[in-house]
Amino acid sequence: MRIGIVGCGFIGTTIGGALEQMEEIEVINLFDLDFEATVGLSSRLSKSVVFRSTELELLIDASDLVIEAASHTAVIDIVPKVVERGKDVMILSVGALVDDDLWNRIRDLARENCSRVYIPSGAVSGIDGIISASMADVDCVTLTVRKPPKGLSLPPELHHLSEDLRDPKEPIVLFEGNARDAVRLFPKNVNVAATVSLAGIGFDRTKVKIIADPNVQRNVQRIDMRGRFGEMQVQMENHPSTSNPRTSYMAPLSAISVIRKIVSGISIGN
Ligand SMILES: NC(=O)c1ccc[n+]([C@@H]2O[C@H](COP(=O)([O-])OP(=O)(O)OC[C@H]3O[C@@H](n4cnc5c(N)ncnc54)[C@H](O)[C@@H]3O)[C@@H](O)[C@H]2O)c1
């Protein structure tokens, strides 16, 4: 299998390292707007091929599965091109899918061109339970995210809190509302809110609370769900990555596990 990685940052690098060890993977095609990042990752991977920022179409043609691990803009610009060429795609910057038109377009193109779209659980756990439970009536899904203050970047609307966030003594609730608004305001921090929404009852009904908490060292996510199935509480305490404190180490691990599922043909869960 030939894999394309778009985005050679923390997630792309961690996935690349795992693919290098999988014998089913023949080629790892690399692409990043920052050519130095592409070359840097390539120097560690013997199966890699480097593509320049003008060679996106070539990378897509040379890959069976393209993994987006870059940015919301990359999802908008690149994912439709991948699925319209009949290639499979994995999306990590899931928050971009808050745009209903984009998500519908990707789904329509995938259906028309027999492409598969993979959205890994990423940094959040319990997605299997949310998907199963959503096959019947669901009353509510609430995601509570607690992060160390330095792992959060504030939207312009909340810049007045910048000083308070510098060295807070108490937790500060930065946001309480639906997932649609949470993803718009904190696009770099709440991909998990998007994944939970897509797996369950959608962006408008999923509730989100975001807390900057000086008492936590890790990214803590808790999901509370109630419905016809019963009740579920799931809590994750994720180590942030060393190179990008906004990203949890669990995010690339989840993507790697999906690739393993694809190449092995064995699917456990759901
Ligand atoms: N699904 C999840 O649970 C989850 C968890 C953490 C992060 N993420 C998302 O995954 C993405 C990657 O995270 P990361 O920690 O590896 O980030 P990172 O900043 O370490 O690396 C991102 C890389 O992508 C490149 N890039 C940005 N836009 C690009 C584009 N349009 N085309 C090509 N390359 C581009 C950058 O130059 C950079 O090298 C981010 O969007 C992040 O929000 C998702």
The ligand as a MOL file (V3000), in Angstrom:
LIG
                    3D

  0  0  0     0  0            999 V3000
M  V30 BEGIN CTAB
M  V30 COUNTS 44 48 0 0 0
M  V30 BEGIN ATOM
M  V30 1 N -8.1950 14.6110 15.4840 0
M  V30 2 C -7.5850 14.9100 16.6140 0
M  V30 3 O -7.9300 14.4300 17.7000 0
M  V30 4 C -6.4220 15.8530 16.5800 0
M  V30 5 C -5.5980 15.9690 17.7040 0
M  V30 6 C -4.5230 16.8310 17.6340 0
M  V30 7 C -4.2890 17.5890 16.4980 0
M  V30 8 N -5.1280 17.4740 15.4290 0 CHG=1
M  V30 9 C -4.9240 18.2740 14.2040 0
M  V30 10 O -3.9940 17.6160 13.3600 0
M  V30 11 C -3.2650 18.5880 12.5960 0
M  V30 12 C -1.7630 18.3260 12.7220 0
M  V30 13 O -1.3700 18.4390 14.0750 0
M  V30 14 P 0.1880 18.4870 14.4780 0
M  V30 15 O 0.2540 18.4830 15.9440 0
M  V30 16 O 0.9390 17.4760 13.6940 0 CHG=-1
M  V30 17 O 0.5720 19.9580 13.9350 0
M  V30 18 P 2.0420 20.5380 13.6260 0
M  V30 19 O 1.9130 22.0130 13.7220 0
M  V30 20 O 3.0780 19.8490 14.4330 0
M  V30 21 O 2.2880 20.1450 12.0700 0
M  V30 22 C 1.4490 20.5780 11.0330 0
M  V30 23 C 2.2790 20.5760 9.7390 0
M  V30 24 O 1.3670 20.7670 8.6380 0
M  V30 25 C 1.9390 21.7110 7.7320 0
M  V30 26 N 0.8320 22.3510 7.0160 0
M  V30 27 C -0.0550 23.2570 7.4770 0
M  V30 28 N -0.9450 23.5670 6.5230 0
M  V30 29 C -0.6210 22.8360 5.4300 0
M  V30 30 C -1.1870 22.6990 4.1260 0
M  V30 31 N -2.2660 23.4010 3.7470 0
M  V30 32 N -0.6040 21.8500 3.2550 0
M  V30 33 C 0.5060 21.1360 3.6210 0
M  V30 34 N 1.0840 21.2250 4.8450 0
M  V30 35 C 0.5180 22.0700 5.7350 0
M  V30 36 C 2.7420 22.6590 8.6050 0
M  V30 37 O 3.7720 23.2940 7.8380 0
M  V30 38 C 3.3130 21.7060 9.6750 0
M  V30 39 O 4.5650 21.1770 9.2960 0
M  V30 40 C -3.6910 19.9650 13.1280 0
M  V30 41 O -4.6630 20.5430 12.2780 0
M  V30 42 C -4.3110 19.6450 14.4760 0
M  V30 43 O -5.3160 20.5880 14.8320 0
M  V30 44 C -6.1560 16.6070 15.4480 0
M  V30 END ATOM
M  V30 BEGIN BOND
M  V30 1 1 1 2
M  V30 2 2 2 3
M  V30 3 1 2 4
M  V30 4 1 4 5
M  V30 5 2 4 44
M  V30 6 2 5 6
M  V30 7 1 6 7
M  V30 8 2 7 8
M  V30 9 1 8 9
M  V30 10 1 8 44
M  V30 11 1 9 10
M  V30 12 1 9 42
M  V30 13 1 10 11
M  V30 14 1 11 12
M  V30 15 1 11 40
M  V30 16 1 12 13
M  V30 17 1 13 14
M  V30 18 2 14 15
M  V30 19 1 14 16
M  V30 20 1 14 17
M  V30 21 1 17 18
M  V30 22 2 18 19
M  V30 23 1 18 20
M  V30 24 1 18 21
M  V30 25 1 21 22
M  V30 26 1 22 23
M  V30 27 1 23 24
M  V30 28 1 23 38
M  V30 29 1 24 25
M  V30 30 1 25 26
M  V30 31 1 25 36
M  V30 32 1 26 27
M  V30 33 1 26 35
M  V30 34 2 27 28
M  V30 35 1 28 29
M  V30 36 1 29 30
M  V30 37 2 29 35
M  V30 38 1 30 31
M  V30 39 2 30 32
M  V30 40 1 32 33
M  V30 41 2 33 34
M  V30 42 1 34 35
M  V30 43 1 36 37
M  V30 44 1 36 38
M  V30 45 1 38 39
M  V30 46 1 40 41
M  V30 47 1 40 42
M  V30 48 1 42 43
M  V30 END BOND
M  V30 END CTAB
M  END
